[in-house]
Amino acid sequence: MVKQIEEISNALITFTEGTDQINNSIFEVSDVAIEAANRTQNISAATQQQLASMEEISSSSLALAQLAEELQSLVKLFKI
């Protein structure tokens, strides 16, 4: 009977150790997932900033093209 209790006790210890290892692995995976989510948010924010910059560049390019057309029209008036 004592031997059976020892075997059960050893089995429970082994089970507990396995459970602890599983819990530690779950926490590690959770930490990695949180870090990945944070990096994804940073990438998203950077992408939005780049998009805003590209829109500004596009708008400025259009305005510059219009000014060039106006200048070209004005220069034609002064041709001899």
C-alpha positions as CSV (number, residue, x, y, z in Angstrom):
1,M,0.0,0.0,0.0
2,V,2.8,2.4,0.9
3,K,4.5,1.6,-2.5
4,Q,1.3,2.4,-4.3
5,I,1.0,5.7,-2.5
6,E,4.6,6.6,-3.4
7,E,3.9,5.7,-7.0
8,I,0.8,7.9,-7.0
9,S,2.7,10.7,-5.3
10,N,5.6,10.4,-7.9
11,A,3.1,10.4,-10.7
12,L,1.4,13.5,-9.3
13,I,4.8,15.2,-9.0
14,T,5.6,14.3,-12.6
15,F,2.2,15.5,-13.7
16,T,2.6,18.8,-11.8
17,E,6.0,19.4,-13.3
18,G,4.5,18.8,-16.8
19,T,1.7,21.2,-16.0
20,D,4.2,23.8,-14.9
21,Q,6.2,23.4,-18.1
22,I,3.0,23.7,-20.2
23,N,2.0,26.9,-18.2
24,N,5.5,28.4,-18.8
25,S,5.2,27.6,-22.5
26,I,1.8,29.2,-22.7
27,F,3.1,32.4,-21.0
28,E,6.0,32.5,-23.4
29,V,3.7,32.1,-26.4
30,S,1.5,34.8,-24.9
31,D,4.5,37.2,-24.6
32,V,5.5,36.6,-28.2
33,A,1.9,37.2,-29.3
34,I,1.7,40.5,-27.4
35,E,5.1,41.6,-28.9
36,A,3.9,40.7,-32.4
37,A,0.7,42.7,-31.8
38,N,2.7,45.7,-30.7
39,R,5.0,45.5,-33.6
40,T,2.0,45.2,-36.0
41,Q,0.5,48.3,-34.5
42,N,3.8,50.2,-35.0
43,I,4.0,49.0,-38.6
44,S,0.4,50.1,-39.1
45,A,1.1,53.6,-37.7
46,A,4.2,53.9,-39.9
47,T,2.2,52.9,-42.9
48,Q,-0.5,55.4,-42.2
49,Q,2.2,58.1,-41.8
50,Q,3.7,57.1,-45.1
51,L,0.3,57.2,-46.8
52,A,-0.3,60.7,-45.5
53,S,3.1,61.8,-46.8
54,M,2.4,60.3,-50.2
55,E,-0.9,62.1,-50.4
56,E,0.8,65.4,-49.6
57,I,3.5,64.7,-52.2
58,S,0.8,63.9,-54.8
59,S,-1.1,67.0,-53.9
60,S,2.0,69.1,-54.1
61,S,2.9,67.5,-57.5
62,L,-0.5,68.4,-58.9
63,A,-0.2,72.0,-57.6
64,L,3.3,72.3,-59.1
65,A,2.1,70.9,-62.5
66,Q,-0.7,73.5,-62.5
67,L,1.8,76.3,-61.7
68,A,4.0,75.0,-64.6
69,E,1.1,75.2,-67.0
70,E,0.3,78.7,-65.9
71,L,3.9,79.8,-66.2
72,Q,4.1,78.2,-69.7
73,S,1.0,80.1,-70.7
74,L,2.5,83.4,-69.4
75,V,5.8,82.8,-71.1
76,K,4.0,82.3,-74.5
77,L,2.6,85.8,-74.1
78,F,6.1,87.3,-74.1
79,K,7.5,85.5,-77.1
80,I,8.6,87.8,-79.9
